[in-house]
């Protein structure tokens, strides 16, 4: 049975099935995308930081730079608090991974490379 309803997203009146809650596919998609965006807000923020860190390392390595002063790296907006994993390597160094790259700190310098 068709009934008059108001769209859950835009509020427009529409005629449709009794269980229909959106006037069109665009409103349905917008509504669910906004829910997903809100639900994933924290995760999207962290992914943005990880992406920026990854891009900084990728950019430096593409210029042939394999180590940099930790303060200089910080000035490039590198966030040392976010990484994808961590492990201990030979010589007891702690290596931090950002996707396919890793870095470690020694004597105020940060050394990075592509994972083997």
Residue pairs with C-beta under 8 A, 6 or more apart in sequence:
1 17
1 18
2 15
2 16
2 17
2 18
3 15
3 16
3 17
3 18
4 13
4 14
4 15
5 13
5 14
5 15
5 16
5 20
5 21
6 12
6 13
6 14
7 13
7 14
7 21
7 22
7 23
7 24
7 27
8 21
8 22
8 27
8 31
9 22
9 23
9 27
9 28
9 30
9 31
10 23
10 27
12 23
12 27
14 20
14 23
16 23
22 28
22 31
37 44
46 82
49 79
49 82
50 82
50 83
50 84
50 98
50 99
52 77
52 78
52 79
53 78
53 79
53 82
53 83
53 98
54 98
54 99
54 101
56 73
56 76
56 77
56 78
57 98
57 101
57 103
57 112
58 101
60 66
60 68
60 112
61 101
61 112
61 113
61 114
66 111
66 112
66 113
67 109
67 110
67 111
67 112
68 109
68 110
69 108
69 109
69 110
70 80
70 105
70 108
70 109
70 110
71 108
73 110
74 80
80 96
83 96
83 97
83 98
84 97
84 98
84 99
85 96
85 97
86 94
86 95
86 96
86 97
87 94
87 95
87 97
88 94
88 95
89 95
89 104
93 104
93 106
94 104
95 102
95 103
95 104
96 102
96 103
96 104
97 115
100 114
100 115
101 112
101 113
101 114
101 115
102 112
102 113
102 115
103 110
103 111
103 112
103 113
104 110
104 111
104 112
105 111
